[in-house]
Amino acid sequence: MHTLSVSIPVDELQQTWDDYLQYRDVRSRNYLLLHYMSLVERVAGRLKASMPITDFDDLVSHGTIGLIRAIEKFDPTIGAKFEAYAAIRIHGAIIDELRVQDWIPRAVRTNNKQYSAGMKTVCCSS
């Protein structure tokens, strides 16, 4: 499923960012959110490729929360591109939510991966 995404012209995008940073209004934030939804879909799509059992719409939903937080926390005075900053926040939000929903502790998964890798080494080295 593809979410709603709006492409904003560069000059209008800059004005929207200026308005949001000055007034912190929800309308400007939501307009930015719509503009950057394609970034959420890109990040979710890359993660979906490595986690085929996960629902794409769930990944997009979790990523949208990350995008909202990225818009709210972004500081343009640092000099970073918003897209790079947001991609990290989106990815992190998705991973965090997947970890919350996972009933198997990370240590068990890590041990299982190490065991599987060791078994492959033993079995395939003969």
Secondary structure, DSSP 4 states (H G I P E B T S, - for coil): ------PPPHHHHHHHHHHHHHH--HHHHHHHHHHHHHHHHHHHHHHHHH-TTS-HHHHHHHHHHHHHHHHHH--GGG---HHHHHHHHHHHHHHHHHHHH--S-HHHHHHHHHHHHHHHHHHH--
